[in-house]
Amino acid sequence: MQAMNPRRMVTRSLPALALAVAGAATVVGCGGDDGKAASPASPASKSTASAQLDTYKGAGFTIGYPANWKEITGHTVVPKAAFEVGVKSRDGQTMESSFDVLVNEDLPFPLARIADDFVAFSHASKEFRLIGNRKIELDGAEAWEIRKRYKSPQGQELVQADLFTKTPQGKVVDVRIIFLSSLYDSNQPLVASIRSSFRFNP
């Protein structure tokens, strides 16, 4: 992907930042105590290679999410999400993992350009450190997987993975998965299962 100047990107395509700005909101209220998050009793801290997935059905697509992750009550990790589940830490006040689906119908740009803008936004923000950016396929269609690392207001290090694609109807879908950094590597099989579960529907 061609590198872009963040200043030029912001002035060139403000509408394409809608999903990126939503990403900034994930910093608020997502974190937890390291000791509690690493507890064997926590659903997200276990190896989830064989985890069962329930199915979220959106407009024109479906995707799996962990069946044992629950609807988040009390606060929202991603305010503009169409769907959100996750795992709370033992104190019940913070999150150790979350799964969100964002859908935007107002981004009439090529998917690669939207991904470029999201990457440039991440580079421009002091809060985020980009750790992964690759073109993939979801159900045979063009998609991008972008990963970043950042700290929550509680000081916990988080890893966020965004899967971007476009439906045949032109809607931009962003599937966002966030883990405490200490849990991310052990949950890579789960992320792979979620990624491979994506399907387009008529």
MINU-19187 format. One record per residue (C-alpha): residue number from 1; chain; z, y, x. Coordinates in Angstrom, 1 decimal. Last residue first. Layout:
N
SITE|NUM|A|Z|Y|X
...
This chain:
202
SITE|202|A|-1.3|-11.6|-27.8
SITE|201|A|1.4|-12.7|-25.4
SITE|200|A|1.8|-12.2|-21.7
SITE|199|A|4.2|-14.5|-19.8
SITE|198|A|6.9|-13.9|-17.3
SITE|197|A|8.9|-17.1|-16.5
SITE|196|A|7.8|-17.2|-12.8
SITE|195|A|9.7|-14.0|-12.0
SITE|194|A|12.9|-15.1|-13.8
SITE|193|A|12.9|-18.3|-11.9
SITE|192|A|12.3|-16.5|-8.6
SITE|191|A|15.2|-14.2|-9.3
SITE|190|A|17.4|-17.2|-10.1
SITE|189|A|16.4|-18.9|-6.9
SITE|188|A|17.2|-15.7|-5.0
SITE|187|A|20.8|-15.8|-6.4
SITE|186|A|22.5|-16.8|-3.1
SITE|185|A|20.8|-13.9|-1.3
SITE|184|A|21.9|-11.3|-3.8
SITE|183|A|25.5|-12.1|-4.3
SITE|182|A|27.1|-10.1|-1.4
SITE|181|A|24.7|-7.2|-2.1
SITE|180|A|26.1|-6.9|-5.6
SITE|179|A|23.2|-7.7|-7.8
SITE|178|A|20.6|-5.8|-9.8
SITE|177|A|17.6|-7.1|-11.6
SITE|176|A|15.0|-4.7|-13.1
SITE|175|A|12.0|-5.8|-15.1
SITE|174|A|9.7|-2.8|-15.4
SITE|173|A|6.9|-3.1|-17.9
SITE|172|A|4.1|-0.5|-18.1
SITE|171|A|2.3|-0.7|-21.5
SITE|170|A|-1.5|-0.7|-21.3
SITE|169|A|-2.2|-3.1|-24.3
SITE|168|A|-3.2|-5.8|-21.9
SITE|167|A|0.4|-5.5|-20.5
SITE|166|A|1.0|-3.8|-17.2
SITE|165|A|3.3|-5.0|-14.4
SITE|164|A|6.3|-3.9|-12.3
SITE|163|A|9.1|-6.2|-11.1
SITE|162|A|12.0|-4.2|-9.8
SITE|161|A|14.7|-5.7|-7.5
SITE|160|A|17.9|-3.8|-7.0
SITE|159|A|20.5|-4.7|-4.3
SITE|158|A|23.9|-3.1|-4.5
SITE|157|A|26.6|-2.1|-1.9
SITE|156|A|29.9|-1.2|-3.5
SITE|155|A|31.4|2.2|-2.9
SITE|154|A|32.7|2.8|-6.4
SITE|153|A|29.9|5.4|-6.9
SITE|152|A|27.5|2.6|-6.3
SITE|151|A|25.8|2.1|-2.9
SITE|150|A|22.1|1.5|-2.3
SITE|149|A|19.6|-1.2|-1.4
SITE|148|A|16.0|-1.4|-2.6
SITE|147|A|13.5|-4.0|-3.7
SITE|146|A|10.0|-3.5|-5.0
SITE|145|A|8.0|-6.4|-6.5
SITE|144|A|4.5|-5.3|-7.7
SITE|143|A|2.2|-6.8|-10.4
SITE|142|A|-1.4|-7.6|-10.9
SITE|141|A|-2.0|-10.3|-13.6
SITE|140|A|-2.0|-14.1|-13.3
SITE|139|A|1.1|-14.6|-15.3
SITE|138|A|2.9|-12.2|-13.0
SITE|137|A|1.1|-11.7|-9.7
SITE|136|A|2.4|-10.2|-6.5
SITE|135|A|2.0|-7.0|-4.5
SITE|134|A|4.8|-6.4|-2.1
SITE|133|A|7.6|-3.8|-1.3
SITE|132|A|10.9|-4.8|0.1
SITE|131|A|14.0|-3.2|1.8
SITE|130|A|13.7|0.5|0.6
SITE|129|A|17.0|2.3|1.2
SITE|128|A|18.2|4.4|-1.7
SITE|127|A|20.7|7.2|-2.2
SITE|126|A|19.0|9.6|0.2
SITE|125|A|16.1|9.9|-2.2
SITE|124|A|12.6|10.6|-0.9
SITE|123|A|11.9|7.0|0.2
SITE|122|A|12.9|5.7|-3.3
SITE|121|A|10.7|8.4|-5.0
SITE|120|A|7.8|7.4|-2.7
SITE|119|A|8.3|3.7|-3.6
SITE|118|A|8.2|4.6|-7.3
SITE|117|A|5.2|6.8|-6.9
SITE|116|A|3.3|4.0|-5.0
SITE|115|A|4.2|1.5|-7.8
SITE|114|A|2.8|3.9|-10.4
SITE|113|A|-0.3|4.3|-8.3
SITE|112|A|-0.7|0.5|-7.9
SITE|111|A|-0.4|0.1|-11.7
SITE|110|A|-3.3|2.4|-12.3
SITE|109|A|-2.3|5.5|-14.4
SITE|108|A|-2.0|6.1|-18.1
SITE|107|A|1.9|6.2|-18.0
SITE|106|A|3.1|7.0|-21.5
SITE|105|A|3.8|3.6|-23.0
SITE|104|A|6.8|2.8|-20.9
SITE|103|A|8.9|-0.4|-21.2
SITE|102|A|12.1|-1.0|-19.4
SITE|101|A|13.7|-4.5|-19.3
SITE|100|A|17.1|-4.8|-17.7
SITE|99|A|19.1|-7.6|-16.0
SITE|98|A|22.6|-6.9|-14.5
SITE|97|A|24.9|-8.1|-11.9
SITE|96|A|28.4|-7.4|-10.5
SITE|95|A|29.3|-4.8|-13.2
SITE|94|A|32.3|-2.6|-13.6
SITE|93|A|35.3|-2.1|-16.0
SITE|92|A|36.0|-5.7|-17.1
SITE|91|A|38.5|-6.1|-14.3
SITE|90|A|37.0|-9.5|-13.7
SITE|89|A|33.6|-8.1|-12.8
SITE|88|A|31.1|-7.9|-15.6
SITE|87|A|28.0|-10.0|-15.7
SITE|86|A|24.7|-8.8|-17.2
SITE|85|A|22.5|-8.2|-20.2
SITE|84|A|20.1|-5.3|-21.1
SITE|83|A|17.1|-4.8|-23.3
SITE|82|A|14.9|-1.8|-24.1
SITE|81|A|16.4|0.0|-21.1
SITE|80|A|16.6|3.8|-21.2
SITE|79|A|20.2|4.1|-20.3
SITE|78|A|20.2|1.6|-17.4
SITE|77|A|23.7|0.3|-16.7
SITE|76|A|25.0|1.1|-20.1
SITE|75|A|28.7|1.4|-20.9
SITE|74|A|31.3|-0.2|-23.1
SITE|73|A|29.4|-3.3|-23.9
SITE|72|A|26.8|-5.2|-21.8
SITE|71|A|25.1|-8.1|-23.6
SITE|70|A|26.0|-11.3|-21.9
SITE|69|A|24.7|-13.4|-19.0
SITE|68|A|25.1|-17.1|-19.5
SITE|67|A|21.4|-17.6|-20.6
SITE|66|A|20.1|-15.9|-17.5
SITE|65|A|16.9|-14.0|-18.4
SITE|64|A|13.4|-15.3|-19.2
SITE|63|A|10.4|-13.1|-19.9
SITE|62|A|8.1|-12.5|-22.8
SITE|61|A|5.1|-10.2|-23.2
SITE|60|A|3.0|-8.2|-25.7
SITE|59|A|5.7|-6.1|-27.3
SITE|58|A|8.9|-7.7|-25.9
SITE|57|A|10.3|-11.2|-26.4
SITE|56|A|13.4|-11.9|-24.3
SITE|55|A|13.8|-15.6|-23.6
SITE|54|A|16.9|-17.6|-22.6
SITE|53|A|17.0|-19.1|-19.2
SITE|52|A|19.0|-22.0|-18.0
SITE|51|A|20.2|-21.9|-14.4
SITE|50|A|18.8|-24.7|-12.2
SITE|49|A|18.5|-22.5|-9.0
SITE|48|A|21.6|-20.6|-10.1
SITE|47|A|23.9|-21.0|-7.1
SITE|46|A|27.2|-19.5|-8.3
SITE|45|A|28.2|-15.9|-7.8
SITE|44|A|26.6|-14.6|-11.0
SITE|43|A|28.7|-16.8|-13.3
SITE|42|A|32.0|-15.7|-11.7
SITE|41|A|34.6|-18.5|-11.4
SITE|40|A|33.7|-19.0|-7.8
SITE|39|A|35.1|-15.5|-7.0
SITE|38|A|32.8|-13.4|-4.9
SITE|37|A|32.7|-10.5|-7.4
SITE|36|A|36.5|-10.4|-7.5
SITE|35|A|36.9|-10.1|-3.7
SITE|34|A|34.1|-7.5|-3.5
SITE|33|A|35.5|-5.3|-6.2
SITE|32|A|32.8|-4.1|-8.6
SITE|31|A|29.6|-2.2|-9.0
SITE|30|A|27.4|-0.7|-11.6
SITE|29|A|28.7|2.4|-13.4
SITE|28|A|26.1|4.9|-12.4
SITE|27|A|23.7|3.9|-9.6
SITE|26|A|21.4|2.5|-12.3
SITE|25|A|20.6|6.0|-13.5
SITE|24|A|18.4|6.6|-10.5
SITE|23|A|16.1|3.9|-11.7
SITE|22|A|15.4|5.8|-14.9
SITE|21|A|14.0|8.5|-12.6
SITE|20|A|11.6|6.0|-11.1
SITE|19|A|10.5|4.8|-14.5
SITE|18|A|9.5|8.3|-15.6
SITE|17|A|8.1|9.2|-12.2
SITE|16|A|4.5|8.6|-13.3
SITE|15|A|4.8|11.7|-15.6
SITE|14|A|5.4|13.9|-12.6
SITE|13|A|2.1|13.0|-10.9
SITE|12|A|0.8|15.4|-8.3
SITE|11|A|3.8|17.6|-7.7
SITE|10|A|6.1|14.7|-7.1
SITE|9|A|3.6|12.7|-5.1
SITE|8|A|2.7|15.7|-2.8
SITE|7|A|6.4|16.1|-2.0
SITE|6|A|6.9|12.4|-1.4
SITE|5|A|3.9|12.1|1.0
SITE|4|A|2.3|8.8|0.4
SITE|3|A|1.9|5.6|2.4
SITE|2|A|-1.0|3.4|1.4
SITE|1|A|0.0|0.0|0.0
